[in-house]
């Protein structure tokens, strides 16, 4: 199946939370990468109506204007106008591609690539013979299902993949929810992420949300957010005597943490200016010296092997990455171009190594991206695995909290 052109329906969050350029790129890498391989790619994103008074409205007025405008911006930039739709949940109302064409694309599709299980519209999903659930949030997806009893949309798919490359291994304590997960790395469309030129921001940088969503506790372990991990490294810039620019989305009410970040030497950058569109996000990364990537504590504690799609973009741009270890070094080379750390001492050593021989570190960063994250390779391998497992029966209704199908 993967050797011949396929018709593929992709679903993910492209514009539902507008002006998150990084989240947009995480989805675009799949859409553009599959298209680059010669597949016939369609896209749909379910969105909520703007409010009860608009739930029965037809057309763009049913959705927040900011979402519609951002969706239009992204589709125009990447030539998706005739291939993409926002689908208003609980209806057959769309923005962009009309429902009739979207339904026809689903009927003709060979594969559904359902990022985080976002699409649940049965009339679109069920006609597609191969339905791949792709987990982009390993540890949290499984813990929300198993511990919190949240329906994560696992049911009804014929195969399952995760960017948690160690999920299911003996070193990862996270439940698998009765699923055999295919490990995969995050793809990067290298043509869209060329080696960057002049450094415009001589600093270690990253882009992050201080708090994204709820933490989960299991067996006495708190699988937390960025805030819980970064607090452990709050003094890193001061200790390093270097510049650290952080495009951080943080509530102004977090006064105690904001003061601590300032004392620690972090230079806070307006996240809207840094990453509110795909282009701004790409320019911020390309202009940086290198990334310092501090993972959510849940990723680090789970040892799931998660590696950031953002960090993969830094590597592709020829920008070295100093990343908090999550178990990814089992599958990725570290030491030059990509350096891992678990302690402040290891982080400081990595900062020195990047500064000491930057040209070598920069070359190695791009080489790692080409060898491990090239969308042509990553997506081809994933499709091969999906092909080999597509004959399995769909997972039936999953009882959240049971860890296994009902």
N, C-alpha and C positions, 0 to 999 in steps of 0.2 A: 504493500500500500504506500509506503513512504518513498518508493523509487519513482512513482508516477505522480503527476500533479493531482492534488486533492482539492475538494471543496471543503473549506474549514470555516465554521462559525466560532468566533472568539467572543467571549464575554468577560468583562472586567470593569474596574472603576477608572474611567478616563476623565470624566468631567463632573461626576456627582458631587464631589467636593472640589469646587473650582479653585484655580490658582495654587495648586500643589504640583508644581512642575516635575518634581521627582516621582511622585505617584503616577503621574501621567506617563512619564518615560518608562516606568516599570511595566506598563501595559503595552506601550508602543513597541517595545523591543520584540514582543511576540508578534504583534500585528505586522510590523514592517519586516521582521525577520522571516516570517512565513511567506510573505509576499515576495521577498527577495529570492526565496527558494523556488519560486514559480507556482506556488499554490494559489488557488482562487479563494481569497480571504474576505470574509464579511465580519462585521462587528456589531454587537448590541450591548447596551448598558441599561439595566433596569434602574429607574430613579423614582423617588417618591414625588407625589404632587406637591406643589408649593404650600398648599393648605387645604382644609376641608372645603372652603368655598370654591376652589379651583379643581377639585377632584373630578368633576364631571365635564370640565371644559375640554375643548378640542384644540390641539395644536400647541404652539410654544407657550401660550398663556397659562397652561396647566403646570408649568415648571418654572422654578425661580429664574428670572431673567439673567442673572449672573451665570447660572449653569448653562443656559442655552447659548449665551454669548461665548463662553469659554469653549464649549463643545464645537461651535462653529469655527472658532479660531484654530483649534487643533485640527479639525477635519480639513480646513482649507490649506493649512500649512503642509499637511502630509497627504494630500490628495485622496481623502476618504469620503468626500461629500456624497458620492453615489453608492457607498459601501457600508455606511455606518448609521446607526439609529439609537436614539434614547427611547426606551420603552417605559411608559408610565405604568408602574406596578398596578396590578389588578385590572388592567384594561388592555385594549388593543390600539391605544393611541400612541403614536410615535412622533418623534421630531427627527427630521432627516429622512432616512429611508422609509417609505410608506410601509404599513403593516403587510400589505399584500406581497410586496417584494421581499420583505424580511421573512415571512412565512414560507415563501417559495424557496428562498435561500436555505432555510432550515430543512425543508423536505428534500432538497437536493444534496445536502451536506453529507460528506463522508465522516466528518469528525466534529465534535463539539469540544473546544478547549475552554473550559469553564474555570477561570481564575478565581480562586477562593470560593467556588461554588455560588457565584453571584446570581447566575441565571437559574430560575426555578419555574419558569413558565412551561408547563407540561406540553402544551401544543407546539412549542418550539423544540423542546428537548427530546421528546420521545421518538419522533421520526428519525432521529440521527442514530445510526447503528453503533458508532463508537463515541463514548462520552467520557472525556477525561477531566477529572477533578484535579486541579493543580493548586496545591497548598503553598501559599506565599508567606505564611506566618507560622512556621513550625514551632511546636511546643504550645503556643497559645491556642491554635486551632484544636489540637488534641485535648488540651486541658479544659478548655471551655466546654467541649463535648463531654468529656469523661467526668470532670469534677463539678462543673457548673450546670450541667444538664442542658446546655444551649444547643439548639438545632443548627448545626454548621453547614447544612445542605449536602451532607455526604451521600445520602441515598440517591439511587437512580443512575449512578455512573457505572461504566463498565471497567474503568481502570483509574488508578490514583497515582499521582506523582507529588513530590515535595522538594522544596529547595533545602530542606533539612537533610543533608547528605548522610548524616549518621543516625537518623531516626530509625528505630528498630534494632540498633546495635546494642551490645551489652554495656557500652559506656554511656548510653543515653537512657535516663530513667523515665522518659515520657511514654505514656501508653500509646499504642498504635490504633486503638479503636476497632480492632478486628480487621484492619485493612493491611494489605501488602503494598507498601509504598515504594514507588519507583523513585530513586534519588536522581536529581538533576540540578545542574548549576543554572544560575540566572544568565540569560543570553544578552549579548550586546551587539547591536548592528554596527559593526566597525566603520562602515562607510559614513554613518551619521556621527561617529565619535572618532575623528582623526587625531593623530598626535598633535597636541596643542603647541602653539608657538610661544611667544613672549609671556613671561610670568608677570602679571599685573598686580598680584597680591602676594607679596613675599611673606607668606604665612602658612602654617598648618591650619587647614580649614575643615569644616564639615557642615552639614545641614541636618537639623533634627527637630523633633517635637519633644519638649520637656516631659509632658505626660500625653500619651496617646489614647489609652483605653485602660480598662480595669486590669489589675494584677490578679494572679491566681495563686492560691496556696494549696499545696499537696504534700502530705507526709512531713509536715513541719517546715517545708521549704517555700519561701515566697518568690514566685517567678514574677519579677517586677518590670518596671519601665525604664526609660532612659535616665530619669531622675535618680533612681536607686543605684544605677551603675556609675553615673558621672560624679555623684557626690564623693565616691571613693577616690576620684582623680581630680578633685576640685582645685588642688594646688599645683597641678602639672605644669601649666605655663610659667608660673613663678619659679618653680624648681628648675625648669629647663632654661629659663632666661631667654625665651624665644617668643615669637608672636603667634598667637592662636586666635583665629577669627571664627566665630561660631554663629551661623545663621540659625538662630534658635527661636522657635515658636513657644513662648512662655507667657503665662498670664501675668499681667503687671502686679496682681495681688500676691505673687510668690516673692514677697519682699526679702524674706530671709535668704532664700536661695539666690536671688539676684545680687544681694550684697556679697554673698560668699563667692559667687562667680567673679565679681569685680575684684575682690581681694585676691582671688587666685590667679588673676591676670588674664582672664578670658575677655576678649573684645567682642561684644555682641553686635551682630550685623542684622539689620532688618530682614527677616526671612522673606517678606514680600519682594523686596528689591533683589534678593539673591535667587529666588526660586519660584516666582509667581507664574511663570510661563515656561514651556520647554526650552526656549532660547535663553532665557535668563539663567535657568538652572545649568544649562550647558556652558554658558559663558563663565559663570561663577567657578565651576569645576576646572575649566580650561585655564583660567587665570590664576589658579592657586598654585602654590609651591608643592603641596602634598596634602594628603588627608590624614587626620587622626580620627579614627572611627571607634567610638565607644558604643558598644552594643547595648541593647536593653538587657537588664540583668536576667530576664527570663531566657534570652538566647544563650547567654554565657553559662548560666547554671544548668541549663538543660543539656549542654554539650551536643546539641542537635546537628551541628555542622552547618548551620545557617551562615551565609555570607551575603553581605549587603549588595543589592543591585546598584546602589549609589557608589560603593567602593569599586565595583567592576567598571563603572564609567570613569572614575579617576584613573584606574589602571589603563584603560583604553586610550585615555588622553595623554598617556605617558607621564602621569603624576603618581609618584610612589604612595603607597598606602601603609599606614601603621594602624593595624586593626586589633581590637580586643579579641582574644581567642574564644571561639565558640565550639571548637572541634573541627574547624574547617581545614586545619593544617594536615588532617588525614588525607585530604584529596588535592590540596593546593600546595605548591612549593613556597616556602617562606625563607627569608634571610636577605634577599636582594630584590628590590622592587615591591615586594609584599613582605611586611614584617609583622609578627604577632607579639602580643604582650598580655600578661596576666597581672603584673604588678607595676607600680610606679617605676621601680628600678629598671625593669625590662622596657618600659615605655621610654624612659630617658635615654637608654642605650640605643633604641631605635631612632629617636630624634637625632642623636649625634651621628649615627650611621648614615642617615639620609642627607644631612648637611655635609658630611665629610666627603662623600663621593657622589654628588647629586647626579652627574651625567650617567654614571653606571646604573644608579638606582632608577633613573627615568627610563633608560633603554629597557631594563629588565621588566619594568611595570608594563610597558606595551607588549613585550614578548609574552608575558603571562596572559594578558588579555587575548592575544592572538591564539595562544595554545589552548586556553581553557574556557574562554567566554565568547568566542566568535559564534554569533547566532546561527551561522550556517552549519557549524558542527554540532552545537548544543541541541538545536531543534531537530536536526536530522536524526541524531541518536535517540532523542525522545520519541519521535514518530516511529522509529524502528521498534522501540520497546512497546509502544502502544499497539502496533501492528501484531506483535507476538502475543499480546494478552487480550486482544479485542474480542476473542471468541468466548470469554468468560461471561457468566450471567451477571446482570447488574446487581449491585448490593441492594438488598431489600430495605425496608424501613429500619433505621438504626435507632435503638432506644438510647437516648442520651444518658450518659452516666454508667452505662453497662459495660462499655469497652468492647462490645461485640455486636454483630447484627442480631436482630430479634429473630 
